[in-house]
Amino acid sequence: MTANQTVPEGMDFPLEGVRVLDLSRVFAGPLCGQVLADFGAEVIKVEHPARGDDTRDWGMRIGKTETTYYNSMNRNKRSVTLDLQSAEGVQIIYDLLPQFDVVIHNFKHGGADKLGLGYDKLKAIKPDLIYCSVAGYNSSTPEAKRPGYDLVIQAEAGLMAINGEEGTPPLKFGVAVVDLMTGMYAAQAVLAALYRKSRTGRGRQIELALYDCGITINGYYALDAMLLGHDTQRYGNAHPSIVPYGLFEAADGPLIIAVGNNNQFDAFCRKVIERPDIVETPRFATNVERAKNRLEILPLLKSIIATHPRQQLLQRMHACGIPCGEAAGLHEALTSQRTQQADIFHQMPHPVAGQTWVFAPPYRLDGQRLPIRHTPPTLGEATRQVLQELLSMSDAQLQALKDKGVLTLPEVAGSA
């Protein structure tokens, strides 16, 4: 059972009418499905009858079958349980497929074919199918069958080598950034394929590898390293080419200062810290010179900034148009007036926990934020409804499949 926000009157969902079978689990694949669901697609998440998605056991427990981790990747979906290692479970996928536009999965390379769910098999049933598979490594390489894990990919792709401070061990990002970016890249590819299908009527096979996406995340650091012929310096919270830019300590707390150009630095020196002599010094006057002389100017600026109250600095920088902000704690940010005004975080009814926090989609279309149409689903909450609506299965058929362990069924309202 899921709770919904009221859909704003006249809300036009770009993917309304699109159906997605989400066979994926953990992060990248489910995030792709969630993006499509946010835009209005009907996303049916297929999960193992006994354990569901792995992430139903990761993070803090919510109710009986959800966790904080699971709920961050699965809003606006419905959950159906099927044992895809059973012939009956796979046959149900075959029967459902003609009514669906997109399939997402993240089985290891060769795993989908082994189950009878490979691209060629499903395309024979649904010729215009958009089939998106996410794996750890490129399917054309010798490592194709290796499982992919975000932390391993962060290490192998060099991301941990650019994170953190110089002279410290390699450091992972605070969130699973490779999974996150791969999920977003996957959603972009599916959206492009849906657009192409609307013009040509043809489907498409889409493949993404965590490693490939991890390499691309390095961005300009990667290009710097190739030009240098060795790793770039690690700058922690600082910027490799902009000074001052990073985390600084005011007299009463940390703040972020990001002086983006020479005009801003002039205003920073004259109106914020009231030290015009610094910008009038030739070796500090331009960003190129400041970056070259960062080991001299940064200690000087840090010592000056440490003598000023944080709010005073922030107010002066805001007045000058200099990018800046407080370095907030996570809970502080989530409960801030800014977050409340953004209408991005909601408490929604939950059938077991009473209430649960759910992120709203970050998109605003025509001035309206896309709503939470379904809270993250309890395990198998829509099995009966989906299979009866789409396949006209009888209660007796569903019960027989439940007795064989192929699926689970939600309790009927009012039953003990």
C-alpha positions as CSV (number, residue, x, y, z in Angstrom):
1,M,0.0,0.0,0.0
2,T,1.4,3.4,-1.0
3,A,0.4,6.9,-0.2
4,N,0.2,9.7,-2.8
5,Q,0.5,13.4,-2.9
6,T,-2.3,15.2,-4.6
7,V,-1.4,15.6,-8.3
8,P,-1.6,19.3,-9.2
9,E,-4.6,20.2,-11.5
10,G,-3.5,20.2,-15.1
11,M,-0.2,18.5,-14.4
12,D,1.1,17.0,-17.6
13,F,3.6,14.1,-17.1
14,P,6.0,13.8,-20.1
15,L,6.1,10.0,-19.8
16,E,2.5,9.3,-19.1
17,G,1.5,6.1,-20.9
18,V,5.0,4.7,-20.9
19,R,5.4,1.4,-19.0
20,V,8.7,0.2,-17.5
21,L,9.6,-3.2,-16.1
22,D,12.4,-2.6,-13.6
23,L,14.2,-5.9,-12.9
24,S,17.2,-4.1,-11.4
25,R,18.3,-3.9,-7.8
26,V,20.5,-1.8,-5.4
27,F,21.3,1.6,-6.9
28,A,22.1,2.5,-10.6
29,G,19.3,0.5,-12.2
30,P,16.6,1.5,-9.6
31,L,17.7,5.1,-9.8
32,C,17.1,5.0,-13.6
33,G,13.7,3.6,-13.0
34,Q,12.9,6.2,-10.4
35,V,13.8,9.0,-12.8
36,L,11.4,7.6,-15.4
37,A,8.7,7.1,-12.8
38,D,9.1,10.7,-11.6
39,F,8.4,11.9,-15.1
40,G,5.1,9.9,-15.2
41,A,6.1,6.4,-16.4
42,E,4.3,3.5,-14.8
43,V,7.3,1.6,-13.3
44,I,6.7,-1.9,-12.1
45,K,9.6,-3.1,-9.9
46,V,10.0,-6.8,-10.0
47,E,11.6,-8.3,-6.8
48,H,12.4,-11.6,-5.3
49,P,9.5,-13.0,-3.3
50,A,11.5,-13.7,-0.1
51,R,14.1,-11.0,0.1
52,G,13.1,-8.3,-2.4
53,D,15.8,-5.9,-3.5
54,D,19.0,-6.2,-1.6
55,T,18.7,-2.7,-0.2
56,R,15.5,-3.6,1.7
57,D,18.1,-4.8,4.2
58,W,20.5,-1.8,4.0
59,G,20.2,1.3,6.1
60,M,17.7,2.1,8.9
61,R,14.6,0.1,9.0
62,I,11.2,1.7,8.0
63,G,8.2,-0.5,8.6
64,K,8.7,-4.2,7.9
65,T,10.2,-4.3,4.4
66,E,11.7,-0.9,3.6
67,T,14.9,0.9,4.6
68,T,16.2,4.4,4.2
69,Y,18.5,3.1,1.4
70,Y,15.7,1.4,-0.5
71,N,13.4,4.3,-0.2
72,S,15.9,6.8,-1.6
73,M,15.8,4.9,-5.0
74,N,12.2,3.6,-5.4
75,R,9.6,6.3,-5.1
76,N,6.7,6.5,-7.6
77,K,7.0,2.7,-8.3
78,R,4.9,-0.3,-7.6
79,S,6.3,-3.6,-6.4
80,V,5.6,-7.0,-7.8
81,T,7.2,-10.2,-6.5
82,L,8.3,-12.9,-8.9
83,D,10.9,-15.6,-8.7
84,L,12.8,-15.1,-12.0
85,Q,14.6,-18.4,-11.5
86,S,11.4,-20.2,-11.9
87,A,9.8,-21.1,-15.3
88,E,6.5,-19.6,-14.1
89,G,8.1,-16.3,-13.1
90,V,9.9,-15.9,-16.4
91,Q,6.7,-16.8,-18.3
92,I,4.9,-14.0,-16.5
93,I,7.6,-11.6,-17.7
94,Y,7.0,-12.8,-21.2
95,D,3.2,-12.4,-20.8
96,L,3.6,-8.9,-19.5
97,L,6.2,-7.7,-22.0
98,P,3.9,-6.8,-24.9
99,Q,2.3,-4.1,-22.7
100,F,5.7,-2.5,-21.7
101,D,8.0,-0.1,-23.5
102,V,11.2,-0.4,-21.4
103,V,13.0,-3.1,-19.5
104,I,15.8,-2.2,-17.1
105,H,18.1,-4.8,-15.4
106,N,21.6,-5.0,-13.9
107,F,22.3,-8.7,-14.0
108,K,25.9,-9.7,-14.4
109,H,27.0,-10.1,-18.0
110,G,25.3,-13.3,-19.3
111,G,23.0,-13.5,-16.3
112,A,19.9,-12.2,-18.2
113,D,20.5,-14.7,-21.1
114,K,20.8,-17.5,-18.6
115,L,17.4,-16.7,-17.1
116,G,15.9,-16.3,-20.6
117,L,15.6,-12.6,-20.2
118,G,18.3,-11.5,-22.7
119,Y,17.8,-8.8,-25.3
120,D,17.4,-11.2,-28.3
121,K,14.8,-13.3,-26.5
122,L,12.7,-10.3,-25.3
123,K,13.0,-8.4,-28.6
124,A,11.5,-11.5,-30.3
125,I,8.4,-11.0,-28.1
126,K,8.4,-7.1,-28.2
127,P,10.3,-6.0,-31.4
128,D,10.2,-2.2,-30.4
129,L,11.5,-2.9,-26.9
130,I,13.9,-0.4,-25.3
131,Y,16.2,-2.7,-23.3
132,C,18.6,-1.1,-20.8
133,S,21.3,-3.2,-19.0
134,V,23.7,-1.9,-16.4
135,A,26.8,-4.0,-15.6
136,G,30.1,-3.4,-13.9
137,Y,32.4,-3.5,-17.0
138,N,32.0,-3.2,-20.7
139,S,30.5,-6.3,-22.3
140,S,33.2,-6.4,-25.0
141,T,36.1,-6.7,-22.6
142,P,37.7,-9.7,-20.8
143,E,36.3,-8.3,-17.5
144,A,32.7,-8.4,-18.7
145,K,31.6,-11.0,-16.1
146,R,33.1,-9.2,-13.1
147,P,30.5,-7.9,-10.7
148,G,30.5,-4.1,-10.3
149,Y,30.6,-2.4,-7.0
150,D,30.7,1.4,-6.5
151,L,33.7,1.4,-4.1
152,V,35.7,-0.9,-6.3
153,I,35.0,1.2,-9.4
154,Q,35.8,4.5,-7.6
155,A,39.2,2.9,-6.8
156,E,39.9,1.4,-10.2
157,A,38.7,4.5,-12.1
158,G,41.0,6.9,-10.3
159,L,38.2,8.8,-8.5
160,M,39.6,8.1,-5.0
161,A,43.0,9.4,-6.2
162,I,41.5,12.9,-6.8
163,N,39.4,13.1,-3.7
164,G,40.7,14.2,-0.3
165,E,43.8,16.2,0.7
166,E,47.3,15.8,-0.8
167,G,49.4,13.3,1.2
168,T,46.4,11.4,2.6
169,P,45.2,7.9,1.5
170,P,42.8,7.5,-1.4
171,L,39.3,8.6,-0.3
172,K,35.9,7.6,-1.6
173,F,33.1,10.0,-2.2
174,G,30.5,10.3,0.6
175,V,27.7,8.9,-1.6
176,A,28.0,6.1,-4.2
177,V,28.8,8.6,-6.9
178,V,29.5,6.0,-9.7
179,D,26.1,4.3,-9.1
180,L,24.4,7.6,-9.0
181,M,25.9,8.9,-12.2
182,T,25.4,5.6,-14.0
183,G,21.7,5.7,-13.0
184,M,21.4,9.2,-14.4
185,Y,23.3,8.3,-17.6
186,A,21.0,5.3,-18.0
187,A,17.9,7.4,-17.6
188,Q,19.2,9.9,-20.2
189,A,19.8,7.0,-22.7
190,V,16.3,5.6,-22.1
191,L,14.8,9.0,-22.7
192,A,16.7,9.4,-25.9
193,A,15.6,6.0,-27.0
194,L,12.0,6.8,-26.2
195,Y,12.2,10.0,-28.3
196,R,13.7,8.0,-31.2
197,K,11.0,5.4,-30.9
198,S,8.4,8.1,-31.1
199,R,9.8,9.1,-34.5
200,T,10.8,5.8,-36.0
201,G,8.9,3.1,-34.1
202,R,12.1,1.2,-33.4
203,G,13.4,0.1,-30.0
204,R,17.0,0.0,-28.9
205,Q,19.5,-2.0,-26.8
206,I,21.3,0.2,-24.3
207,E,24.3,-0.9,-22.3
208,L,26.1,1.0,-19.5
209,A,29.1,-0.1,-17.5
210,L,29.9,1.4,-14.1
211,Y,33.6,1.5,-15.0
212,D,33.0,3.5,-18.1
213,C,30.8,6.0,-16.2
214,G,33.3,6.2,-13.4
215,I,36.1,7.1,-15.8
216,T,34.0,9.9,-17.3
217,I,33.2,11.4,-13.8
218,N,36.9,12.4,-13.5
219,G,36.1,15.1,-16.1
220,Y,38.7,17.9,-16.4
221,Y,41.0,16.1,-13.8
222,A,41.3,13.3,-16.4
223,L,42.3,15.7,-19.1
224,D,44.8,17.4,-16.8
225,A,46.4,14.1,-15.9
226,M,46.7,13.0,-19.6
227,L,48.4,16.3,-20.5
228,L,50.7,16.1,-17.5
229,G,51.5,12.4,-17.9
230,H,50.9,11.8,-14.2
231,D,48.3,12.3,-11.5
232,T,47.2,15.8,-10.7
233,Q,47.7,17.3,-7.3
234,R,44.9,16.6,-4.8
235,Y,43.3,19.8,-3.5
236,G,40.6,18.6,-1.0
237,N,38.1,21.3,-0.7
238,A,40.1,23.7,-2.8
239,H,40.0,24.2,-6.5
240,P,43.0,23.3,-8.8
241,S,42.8,26.6,-10.7
242,I,40.7,29.1,-8.8
243,V,42.0,31.0,-5.6
244,P,40.4,31.6,-3.1
245,Y,37.9,28.8,-3.5
246,G,37.1,26.3,-0.7
247,L,36.3,25.8,2.9
248,F,37.5,28.5,5.4
249,E,37.1,29.0,9.1
250,A,35.6,32.2,10.3
251,A,35.8,33.2,13.9
252,D,32.7,31.3,14.8
253,G,32.3,28.5,12.2
254,P,33.1,27.2,8.7
255,L,32.0,28.7,5.5
256,I,32.5,28.3,1.7
257,I,34.1,31.0,-0.3
258,A,34.2,30.7,-4.1
259,V,35.7,33.8,-5.7
260,G,35.1,33.2,-9.3
261,N,36.9,36.0,-11.1
262,N,39.2,39.0,-10.6
263,N,36.4,41.6,-10.2
264,Q,35.0,39.5,-7.3
265,F,38.4,39.2,-5.7
266,D,38.8,43.0,-5.9
267,A,35.5,43.4,-4.1
268,F,36.4,40.6,-1.6
269,C,39.6,42.4,-0.6
270,R,38.2,46.0,-0.5
271,K,34.7,45.4,0.9
272,V,34.7,42.0,2.6
273,I,38.0,41.7,4.5
274,E,38.9,45.3,4.0
275,R,42.5,44.6,2.8
276,P,42.9,46.5,-0.5
277,D,46.6,46.0,-0.3
278,I,46.3,42.3,-1.1
279,V,44.6,42.9,-4.5
280,E,47.0,45.7,-5.2
281,T,49.9,43.3,-4.9
282,P,50.9,42.2,-8.4
283,R,51.4,38.5,-7.5
284,F,47.8,38.4,-6.2
285,A,46.1,40.7,-8.6
286,T,44.9,38.1,-11.1
287,N,43.6,34.5,-10.7
288,V,46.5,33.1,-12.7
289,E,49.0,34.8,-10.3
290,R,47.0,33.8,-7.2
291,A,46.9,30.1,-8.3
292,K,50.7,30.3,-8.9
293,N,51.2,31.8,-5.5
294,R,48.5,29.9,-3.6
295,L,51.0,28.7,-0.9
296,E,51.6,32.3,0.0
297,I,48.2,33.9,-0.3
298,L,46.0,31.2,1.2
299,P,47.6,31.2,4.7
300,L,47.3,35.0,4.6
301,L,43.6,34.9,3.7
302,K,42.9,32.2,6.2
303,S,44.4,34.2,9.0
304,I,42.3,37.3,8.1
305,I,39.1,35.3,7.6
306,A,39.5,33.7,11.0
307,T,39.2,37.1,12.7
308,H,35.7,37.9,11.2
309,P,32.3,36.6,12.3
310,R,30.8,34.2,9.8
311,Q,27.6,36.1,9.3
312,Q,29.4,39.4,8.7
313,L,31.5,37.8,6.0
314,L,28.5,36.1,4.4
315,Q,26.5,39.3,4.4
316,R,29.3,41.3,2.8
317,M,29.9,38.7,0.2
318,H,26.3,38.4,-0.7
319,A,26.2,42.2,-1.1
320,C,29.1,42.0,-3.5
321,G,27.7,39.0,-5.5
322,I,30.5,36.7,-4.4
323,P,29.4,33.0,-4.2
324,C,29.5,31.8,-0.6
325,G,27.5,29.8,2.0
326,E,27.6,28.2,5.4
327,A,29.0,24.7,5.6
328,A,25.9,23.1,7.1
329,G,25.5,19.7,8.8
330,L,23.3,17.3,6.9
331,H,20.4,17.4,9.4
332,E,20.8,21.2,9.6
333,A,20.5,21.4,5.8
334,L,17.5,19.0,5.7
335,T,15.6,21.0,8.3
336,S,16.6,24.5,7.1
337,Q,14.1,27.1,5.9
338,R,15.7,26.9,2.5
339,T,14.8,23.2,2.2
340,Q,11.3,23.8,3.5
341,Q,10.7,26.6,1.0
342,A,12.0,24.3,-1.8
343,D,9.2,21.8,-0.9
344,I,11.6,18.9,-1.6
345,F,11.2,16.7,1.5
346,H,7.9,15.4,2.7
347,Q,6.6,13.2,5.5
348,M,4.2,10.7,3.9
349,P,1.8,8.2,5.4
350,H,3.2,4.7,5.9
351,P,1.0,1.6,6.5
352,V,3.3,0.3,9.3
353,A,5.6,3.1,10.4
354,G,2.8,5.7,10.5
355,Q,4.9,8.2,8.6
356,T,8.1,8.2,6.5
357,W,10.3,10.9,4.9
358,V,10.4,10.9,1.1
359,F,12.2,13.1,-1.3
360,A,10.0,14.8,-3.9
361,P,11.4,14.7,-7.4
362,P,13.9,17.6,-8.0
363,Y,12.3,18.7,-11.2
364,R,9.9,21.6,-11.7
365,L,7.9,21.7,-14.9
366,D,5.9,24.8,-15.9
367,G,6.5,26.2,-12.4
368,Q,5.2,23.1,-10.6
369,R,7.3,20.5,-8.7
370,L,6.5,16.9,-9.9
371,P,4.7,15.2,-7.1
372,I,5.3,12.0,-5.1
373,R,2.6,9.9,-6.9
374,H,3.6,6.7,-4.9
375,T,5.7,6.4,-1.8
376,P,8.3,3.7,-2.0
377,P,6.4,0.4,-2.1
378,T,6.2,-2.3,0.5
379,L,7.4,-5.6,-0.8
380,G,5.0,-7.1,-3.3
381,E,2.2,-4.6,-2.5
382,A,1.0,-4.4,-6.1
383,T,1.5,-8.1,-7.2
384,R,-2.2,-9.0,-7.1
385,Q,-3.4,-5.7,-8.6
386,V,-0.8,-5.6,-11.5
387,L,-1.2,-9.2,-12.5
388,Q,-5.0,-9.1,-12.4
389,E,-5.2,-5.7,-14.3
390,L,-2.6,-6.6,-17.0
391,L,-3.0,-10.4,-17.3
392,S,-6.5,-11.0,-15.9
393,M,-5.2,-13.6,-13.5
394,S,-7.7,-15.1,-11.2
395,D,-7.4,-15.3,-7.4
396,A,-7.0,-19.1,-7.8
397,Q,-4.2,-18.7,-10.3
398,L,-2.4,-16.3,-8.1
399,Q,-2.8,-18.5,-5.0
400,A,-1.4,-21.5,-6.9
401,L,1.7,-19.5,-7.8
402,K,2.0,-18.3,-4.3
403,D,1.8,-21.9,-3.0
404,K,4.7,-22.8,-5.4
405,G,6.8,-19.9,-4.1
406,V,6.7,-18.0,-7.4
407,L,5.3,-14.8,-5.9
408,T,3.8,-13.3,-2.7
409,L,0.5,-11.6,-2.3
410,P,-0.4,-8.7,-0.1
411,E,-2.9,-9.3,2.6
412,V,-6.4,-8.5,1.6
413,A,-7.8,-5.5,3.4
414,G,-9.7,-6.6,6.5
415,S,-8.1,-10.0,6.7
416,A,-6.4,-11.1,9.9
